[in-house]
Amino acid sequence: MPEALFSGRSGEFPTFETSDFAGEGSFYFDLVRLEDRDDIPRGFLHRHNYYHLLWMTRASGTHTLDFAHFDVRDHAVFFLSPGQVHAWTSSVKPHGYVLNFSTDFFARMFPRADDVAKLPFFQPARGNSALYLTQAQHDGMLPLLREMESESRDRRPGFPDVVRSCLLILLTRLRRLCPDDEAAGGIGPQQALVRRFATLVETNYLRFETIGQYAEALCVSERQLNDAVKRTLARTAGQMVQERVVLEAKRWLSNTETGIAEIAFRLNIEDPAYFARFFKKQTGLTPGDFRRKHCRPLD
């Protein structure tokens, strides 16, 4: 059964809304072999509304993720959070695994927000969306993937617990390989707060209207939140939200032919002229100039 695909109105990114191999409702985990799927790789730009991990045992090509380009090669691992726009190709038949897990599954694995903040590859703003493993690193973690594959296939009593445990071990071992401040002794409370804030921005930047709403959701004061962001990233909490809005605008401008007024509307900006001024202030280019420079419309 193919994944459920929501194509939306003309000009929208195709979005895979549900994953299809291992679960019902909104709580699911999937793992399949790349070599078993004729519809993978997907060379067209698209999104997923779940977490997506690509484990390459054998592949050769390119991966486009938002505005970054990565080599697809043997022993590469790619991490995608819900909503990111990507496409990838391979000139050889890819071998490896694709893992999909819903936001509900992820939240069940990491009930404490600080735990999620420790995974830099699921923090899009941190730029750790790809890892290139050595042969030994790849082979050392491969048994975990095979164990999850076996448990998902056989569905013996307690298999969800085994899958969650194996996935947690896999993500922890991958986290150790990330160039990250944890290697220097762990992240402090302010850094953890900023990562939690970044995760909240990703899911609520079109819903929350004030920084106070983010602070309330994080159980801190607005001043505490702003201080943490300034000390950690040398910018304000408001600037982080604005940057996320600009990223979404860039996605639409460079990858679709959707009208500028419609893009502004999708970003909850009612005045297209204000959107144009806001975008130019953030990027140095008008929306039209940015589109002409970067446009890659979907086929």
Steps between C-alpha positions, in 0.01 A plus 500: 500500500657836406536782746204736516585804291323832538573713196291801600424794273697576187854613579519336843778264597383140496478390863507142623258514788503147634744217503367165402686195627465472874222662688156644517390853569758762590738273694721305266851387417613365162818340383548360150794420277575754231562223249143372551336827393477584130365849584818594687703716446262787438659762280217753535483752781260390775438505873412247768289573805702248703865448587696339217840330519684373192773243567716442193696178476558546128406808296646769277330830424386825655262607774338844503367606839354849509792709371780254577641236266659179624683215336312172506754225543568173678455517879322838498218569745248781447261639760179689420255665734133543410441773243846518346510505120733252333573282198771248426635291217734206457670382181515146643227295661511618862538248780434574862200599710240772533358561847184703555353582838216728590527800729285310753740204492795736543333678793430165667868409467612833643238616751740762639557793267863526610561150362381601154726805519801270524446373144665765281410328172129557563562870562491636141654834596812326633606370160571138599274344238759258361758262642758307302596181680813294467462138395558392860243746640244391242556129559498546877151650501351284226388224745268754669324567170471131427355439846238772447423353159451155649284623787283715269450205265433224755298713746559277796362605841672814621650586161427878530715514814787321326473733199500811719800373695699422185411835345606683814836320497545574129423872539725523805793343316443728203482798733847415631635552148357849460738794540321638799559687823400191698845359428643784705304406808134519417253776426399744769146591603493811280614305194239233571232770530602651165479160330156440650398845377629423150294181495192693613556766235511232233148382583337826611651790305173546309282451808662693784480877469727611785824389663302489823303203365826311437624588847177379658518171309860455619408588862746789519465875500535699179812662643656162581435382145646811338805492726567135414472565127723809518769323703494188282443637150564875530157587368149541638219249528298714261776484240494119520128500421550748216778283355264202496237703313762611250617141447146395411466795264828402332372145455189621323678760291780276378310176449153600380327751276252600770422872490671729748170621645392137551829418674449797731149375578634150581741662744215686673614834355195673359680792331722389207680836506593448866617148417723637222655756738546239773661252261740758354601614848584141593671391177607813314287395201140557405290181471502538121877542485553201727273286281683600182832415662404169658188372324486122459129437419363152536453307178 
